[in-house]
Amino acid sequence: MRINGTTIFIPGATSGIGLALAIRLHDAGNRVIIGGRRTELLADIAAQHPGIDTIRIDTTDAASITTAANEVIARHPDLNVLVPMAGIMRAEDWTTPGSFLEDAEATLATNLLGPIRLISAFIEHLLAQPDATIMTVSSGLAFAPLRPTPTYNATRPRSISSARRCGCSSKARAWGSSSSCRRRCRATSSPDTAMTRQRCPSMSTSTRR
Ligand SMILES: NC(=O)c1ccc[n+]([C@@H]2O[C@H](COP(=O)([O-])OP(=O)(O)OC[C@H]3O[C@@H](n4cnc5c(N)ncnc54)[C@H](OP(=O)(O)O)[C@@H]3O)[C@@H](O)[C@H]2O)c1
């Protein structure tokens, strides 16, 4: 990814890592648009950092994503980077019936479905842009899970693997649609089953390992 001269949307940047990243990228010479639900923070950030644009978005709400995506693309037709940063982490006790399902569903909606919907909303636009990049967010907890946050742990490796596992370029519209992508699929060395053949349909059994 180019780190200057780009136009970057970061939904989930009213605080924390997203805000710090937004300010650094803005200071480095990028046009930055931040999103989140807390409109008072959006207004404060816009006032403190002239040039940073803001938009209200709730990434658990499909309609909100569509509205915000249309607005961001209309305001910034050269947008070429999406960083789906919004995330939540809630402690869950799976041994206490009735206590964790709501939090688990909210975590899935925010951390996993949200980025997928965001990518769906922006991908057509991004495919037409030079140097287009989607930067997903992972966590060390994907690799060393924290016991009280099982759903959070599970959502973070999915988030990164969807973008990185095959490493397809933004022009490769589907997994397996380019030779470099097929090579990477082979390198993942999964067992040869109906499910894995679906992932890389152009690979024959004999080429898998
Ligand atoms: N902190 C860490 O150690 C760590 C480590 C690895 C990965 N991460 C990941 O990094 C990301 C940021 O974490 P953080 O620690 O900076 O957390 P944070 O300070 O709590 O920031 C979370 C951001 O996500 C936004 N957000 C949450 N739910 C949202 C929703 N439904 N719609 C839109 N925006 C939403 C929040 O904005 P609003 O509340 O205004 O909507 C806020 O801007 C998360 O995805 C997290 O999983 C964090």
The ligand as a Gaussian input file, in Angstrom:
#p B3LYP/6-31G(d) Opt

LIG

0 1
 N       -6.476000      -2.737000      21.412000
 C       -5.777000      -3.805000      21.057000
 O       -4.873000      -4.283000      21.771000
 C       -6.059000      -4.490000      19.737000
 C       -5.216000      -5.501000      19.314000
 C       -5.453000      -6.114000      18.099000
 C       -6.516000      -5.713000      17.315000
 N       -7.352000      -4.728000      17.749000
 C       -8.447000      -4.355000      16.883000
 O       -8.275000      -2.991000      16.552000
 C       -9.538000      -2.380000      16.360000
 C       -9.613000      -1.106000      17.192000
 O       -9.482000      -1.483000      18.547000
 P       -9.229000      -0.405000      19.674000
 O       -8.499000      -1.076000      20.762000
 O       -8.670000       0.818000      19.094000
 O      -10.720000      -0.189000      20.194000
 P      -11.567000       1.134000      20.552000
 O      -10.712000       2.235000      21.059000
 O      -12.687000       0.645000      21.396000
 O      -12.116000       1.586000      19.135000
 C      -13.100000       0.854000      18.500000
 C      -13.607000       1.671000      17.338000
 O      -14.575000       0.869000      16.647000
 C      -15.721000       1.654000      16.467000
 N      -16.903000       0.796000      16.432000
 C      -17.255000      -0.189000      17.278000
 N      -18.431000      -0.705000      16.930000
 C      -18.831000      -0.029000      15.828000
 C      -19.963000      -0.079000      14.992000
 N      -20.970000      -0.941000      15.225000
 N      -20.050000       0.774000      13.949000
 C      -19.051000       1.654000      13.700000
 N      -17.945000       1.764000      14.456000
 C      -17.859000       0.933000      15.506000
 C      -15.762000       2.628000      17.626000
 O      -16.484000       3.791000      17.234000
 P      -17.932000       4.197000      17.812000
 O      -18.048000       3.644000      19.192000
 O      -17.931000       5.680000      17.731000
 O      -18.902000       3.581000      16.853000
 C      -14.291000       2.953000      17.778000
 O      -13.930000       3.997000      16.905000
 C      -10.585000      -3.405000      16.729000
 O      -11.100000      -3.975000      15.546000
 C       -9.812000      -4.435000      17.517000
 O      -10.364000      -5.720000      17.377000
 C       -7.134000      -4.108000      18.931000

